[in-house]
Amino acid sequence: MAAAYHAVASLGHVAPAVFTDELLHSRLAQSLASGQGLLVRGEPFFFPSFLPALAQAPAWLVGSVPVGYELAKILNALVMSAAVFPAYWLARALVRPRHALIAAAGTVAAPAMVYHSYLLSEALAYPVFFLAVAVIVRALQTPSTRWGIGVLAVSLVAVATRTQFLALPLAFGLAAVAGGWTGLRRQAVPLGGFLAVGVAGIATGGVALGPYINATAIEYDLVDVVRWGGATAALIPFAAGWLVAPGAALGLAYLLVRPRARVDRSVGIFIAALGAIILFQVGVIAAADSHRPLERYAFYLAPLAFLLFFAYVERGAPRST
């Protein structure tokens, strides 16, 4: 039902509006659809987060730009709505089935769903983000070689979907470090893999970042980073709901301070670190370039508020006696 609603809603968006991102992704998708690889105006263009263009490519096989544009929006709506499945799987790791179902429904009812109408990375990034978080949470709960390999694989897919998702392995690493020597030993497989990838990236001069390599040389004022990151964070309660936001904050606090199980604390640290890193990314971009809140880079956090709210309901919400 959500997919059908959003597919119809996408038809009301009649032209690209986010330049130059929409033009870049559509050009790459058209080039892939024609079998020419990643080309822009006939020139090879290495783009590290190529999966959104690959996902949109089937829409451009029709050979008509107007029809392809409409099909791409509908395809985006279907793909973005698929976030309900990993969101439910994620929620089931922490809360009861009924609450997990509501949290998953909130994921596809969130204001962030408006981005399915834009030819950007957000449509694919949305379900991939929740899939990655779900796998990482499972790996923190039940450390094993299998889950460790899963964390590595899903993190690579996430970064190939949206470079911003480098925040995921960083947050996972912080959660593992917070677990002390035991946490590091249990997560040796994914941490070793991330370390190898990081060393390779540094040794090659960061060429894997493609056009984003200049991000390493961005100049910014830390005060401005905190200011714009905080301004963006202030928008999240509007997206999640002002009735949900206080409970979500308490839910995170319960995971960190009064965990129901020892692993709850690791999950809480991961979620808190993920939010902090994403907001830091937002603050850096805003301080160095846009000078405004950037909800587009942080809307992934709003649906997590539903999950944390129900974590509070099940762990510490006042109940009548």
Residue pairs with C-beta under 8 A, 6 or more apart in sequence:
2 81
2 84
2 105
2 108
2 109
3 77
3 78
3 81
3 82
6 77
6 78
6 80
6 81
6 108
6 113
6 116
7 74
7 77
7 78
9 77
9 116
9 117
10 73
10 74
10 76
10 77
10 116
10 117
11 70
11 73
11 74
12 117
13 73
13 117
13 118
16 22
16 23
16 26
16 118
16 119
17 118
18 118
18 120
21 120
21 121
22 118
22 119
22 120
24 40
24 47
25 52
25 53
25 56
25 119
25 120
25 121
26 56
26 60
26 69
26 72
26 119
27 39
27 40
27 41
28 38
28 39
28 40
28 45
28 47
28 50
28 53
29 53
29 54
29 56
29 57
29 59
29 60
29 72
29 119
30 57
30 60
30 68
31 37
31 38
31 39
31 40
32 38
32 53
32 54
32 57
33 57
33 58
33 59
33 60
33 61
34 60
37 44
38 44
38 45
38 46
38 47
38 50
38 53
39 45
46 210
46 211
47 53
47 210
47 211
48 159
48 160
48 163
48 208
48 209
48 210
48 212
49 121
49 159
49 160
49 161
49 162
49 163
50 160
51 124
51 128
51 157
51 160
51 161
52 120
52 121
52 123
52 124
52 125
52 161
52 162
55 75
55 79
55 123
55 124
56 72
56 75
56 76
56 119
56 123
58 75
59 68
59 69
59 71
59 72
59 74
59 75
60 68
60 71
60 72
61 68
62 68
62 71
69 119
72 119
73 116
73 117
73 119
76 116
76 117
76 118
76 119
76 123
76 124
77 116
77 117
77 123
79 116
79 123
79 124
79 127
80 108
80 113
80 115
80 116
80 122
80 123
80 124
80 126
80 127
81 108
81 113
81 116
82 127
83 107
83 108
83 126
83 127
83 129
83 130
83 303
84 104
84 105
84 107
84 108
85 104
85 127
86 127
86 130
86 131
86 133
86 134
87 103
87 104
87 107
87 108
87 130
87 134
87 303
88 100
88 101
88 103
88 104
89 131
89 134
90 130
90 133
90 134
90 137
90 307
91 99
91 100
91 101
91 103
91 104
91 306
91 307
91 310
92 100
93 134
93 137
93 138
93 141
93 267
94 137
94 264
94 267
94 307
94 310
94 311
95 103
95 307
95 310
95 311
95 313
95 314
96 310
96 314
99 310
99 313
99 314
100 310
102 306
102 310
103 303
103 306
103 307
103 309
103 310
106 240
106 303
106 306
107 130
107 303
107 306
110 239
110 240
110 299
110 302
110 303
111 239
111 299
111 302
112 122
112 126
112 239
112 299
112 300
112 302
112 303
115 122
115 123
115 126
115 296
115 299
116 122
116 123
121 161
121 162
122 162
122 296
124 161
125 158
125 161
125 162
125 165
125 300
126 300
128 154
128 157
128 158
128 161
128 162
128 165
129 158
129 162
129 165
129 168
129 300
130 303
131 154
132 154
132 155
132 157
132 158
132 165
132 168
133 168
133 274
133 304
135 147
135 150
135 151
135 154
136 151
136 154
136 155
136 168
136 171
136 172
136 270
137 267
137 270
138 147
138 150
139 147
139 148
139 150
139 151
139 172
139 187
139 190
140 172
140 175
140 176
140 263
140 266
140 267
140 270
141 263
141 266
141 267
143 186
143 187
145 189
148 187
148 188
148 189
148 190
148 193
149 189
149 190
151 169
151 172
151 187
151 190
152 189
152 190
152 193
152 194
155 165
155 168
155 169
155 172
155 190
155 194
156 197
158 165
158 168
159 165
159 166
159 168
163 209
163 212
164 278
164 281
164 297
167 274
167 277
167 278
167 281
168 274
169 190
169 194
170 273
170 277
171 270
171 271
171 273
171 274
171 277
172 187
172 190
172 194
172 270
173 191
173 194
174 269
174 270
174 273
175 183
175 266
175 267
175 269
175 270
175 273
176 183
176 184
176 186
176 187
176 191
176 266
177 183
177 184
178 265
178 266
178 269
179 186
179 187
179 266
183 266
184 191
201 208
201 209
205 213
206 213
206 216
207 213
209 215
209 216
218 284
218 288
219 288
220 283
220 284
220 287
220 288
221 287
224 283
224 286
224 287
225 280
225 283
225 284
225 286
225 287
226 283
227 283
227 287
228 282
228 283
228 286
228 287
228 291
228 292
228 293
228 294
229 279
229 280
229 282
229 283
229 286
230 279
230 283
231 286
231 293
232 279
232 282
232 283
232 286
232 293
232 294
232 295
232 297
232 298
233 275
233 279
233 298
234 293
235 293
235 295
235 298
236 245
236 298
236 301
236 302
236 305
237 244
237 245
237 305
239 295
239 299
239 302
240 248
240 302
240 303
240 305
240 306
241 305
244 305
244 306
244 309
245 305
247 308
247 309
247 312
247 313
247 317
248 304
248 305
248 306
248 307
248 308
248 309
248 312
249 308
250 312
250 316
251 307
251 308
251 309
251 310
251 311
251 312
251 313
251 315
251 316
252 268
252 271
252 272
252 308
252 311
254 260
254 264
254 311
254 312
254 315
254 316
255 264
255 265
255 267
255 268
255 271
255 308
255 311
255 315
256 265
256 268
256 269
256 272
258 315
258 316
259 265
259 268
260 315
271 304
271 308
274 301
275 301
275 304
278 297
278 298
278 300
278 301
279 298
281 297
282 293
282 294
282 297
282 298
285 294
285 297
286 292
286 293
286 294
